[in-house]
């Protein structure tokens, strides 16, 4: 390693899912911002799934992008390769630092390793994960806290929980907030809103939006029940549109089965990325009554689309929403009361939408990139 030159970082992007949810938004947003500092503050090498090589090569014209072995597309093979092939690749490219962006990292590498731990909810909300997944990620987080030179987290709440619950070393944890892409998530035009309405078959019906993985921690069943209580007696009840991955929460089907027939619950699954501003920005309210988040990217994205947001004051969510969102609890009766109050108060919705839009501008991927580069510089030896 040459003294004074920027750190050479190998970034492992092989954990990015095809649907570009969660970790995909993080990695894509971060790498896009890092592309603007490559060469001055950073030498960047990215290893990616073969299906992503062209994407990242366009995004990072001055970085080196390497295709991982084809087998790495399958999760068990990727985890095995992470422990063997990834450290070898770090040696081959002369990396000063190896970054793993999704909880797990190599146990042994010739250079310092940094890892992103996205949240501590596997410990604070263990009942909302199936046993196998919860056990795996709790073990992975403990291992990363022990082995990594530095741990990057997306919020102070996550940092504090890791310290409180796992006695993590606070001097080795760096907070790097996520950002939001203002081109991808923006106040939509009327045409964008109309296109989404047509795709969903909503006509002129207003709607409440949820966007996210349908996991127990996201509290979708209670959102459905709370929405039903809030709108069932209205002359023109707004629909509820629950978009995103299917997840593994069977309680959603049970909540849906309880609905009176005149209420419209739509579950379109994944929406096209280009439709997300029209979906979020066209909603009366974006509702996200989660039991807890490491950051809360859907909340930030909805704010960036100029939508009034209703969420919970759990873990990191107040760090993201501040005073620019409305808060509720996790129980359906409280969700119903707070959602009804928002639906009945258009001036407050407009005020929240304006405040949320202004606050969303404070969260940039450029700032996140700067925090990551600072962490990698600290890790470098």
ZIQUITA-V399394 format. One record per backbone hydrogen bond with DSSP energy under -0.5 kcal/mol. CO is the residue of the C=O (numbers start at 1). NH is the residue of the N-H. Records with the same first field share a line. If there is no record, write none. Layout:
CO->NH, NH
//
This chain:
2->5
7->9, 43
8->96, 97
9->11, 45
10->12, 99
11->13, 47
12->101
13->16
17->20
21->24, 25
22->26
23->27
24->28
25->29
26->30
27->31
28->32
29->33
30->34
31->35
33->36
34->37, 38
37->40, 41, 42
41->7
42->39, 44
43->9
44->64
45->11
46->66
47->13
48->68
49->52, 53
50->53
52->56
53->57
54->58
55->59
56->60
58->61
60->63
63->65
64->46
66->48
69->72
70->73
71->74
74->78
75->79
76->80
77->81
78->82
79->83
80->83, 84
81->85, 86
84->88
85->89
86->90
87->91
88->92
89->93
90->95
91->94
96->112
97->10
98->100, 114
99->12, 101
100->116
102->104
112->98
113->149, 150
114->100
115->117, 152
116->103, 118
120->123, 124
121->125
123->126
125->128
126->129
128->217
130->134
131->135
132->136
133->137
134->138
135->139
136->140
137->141
138->142
139->143
140->144
141->145
142->146
143->147
144->148
150->115
151->174
152->117
153->176
155->159
156->160
157->161
158->162
159->163
160->164
161->165
162->166, 168
163->167
168->170
169->172
170->173
172->151
174->153, 176
180->182
181->185
184->186
189->193
190->194
191->195
192->196
193->197
194->198
195->199
196->200
197->201, 202, 203
202->205
206->239
207->284, 285
208->241
209->287
210->243
213->215
214->248, 249
215->218
216->219
217->291
219->223
220->224
221->225
222->226
223->227
224->228
225->229
226->230
227->231
228->232
231->234
234->237
239->208
240->242, 266
241->210, 243
242->269
243->212
245->214
246->249
248->250
249->252
250->253, 254
251->255
252->256
253->257
254->258
255->258
256->259
260->263
263->265
264->240, 266
266->242
269->244
272->275, 276
273->276
275->279
276->280
277->281
278->282
280->283
285->209, 287
286->310
288->290, 312
293->316
296->299, 300
297->301
298->302
299->303
300->304
301->305
302->305, 307
303->306
305->188
308->286
309->326
310->288
311->328
312->314
314->317
316->319, 320
317->321
318->322
321->324
326->311
328->313
331->335
332->336
333->337
334->338
335->339
336->340
337->341
338->342
339->343
340->344
342->345
345->349
346->350
347->351
348->352
349->353
350->354
351->355
352->356
353->357
354->358
355->359
356->360
357->361
359->362
360->363
362->364
363->180
364->368
365->369
366->370
367->371
368->372
369->373
370->374
371->375
372->376
373->377
374->378
375->379
376->380
//
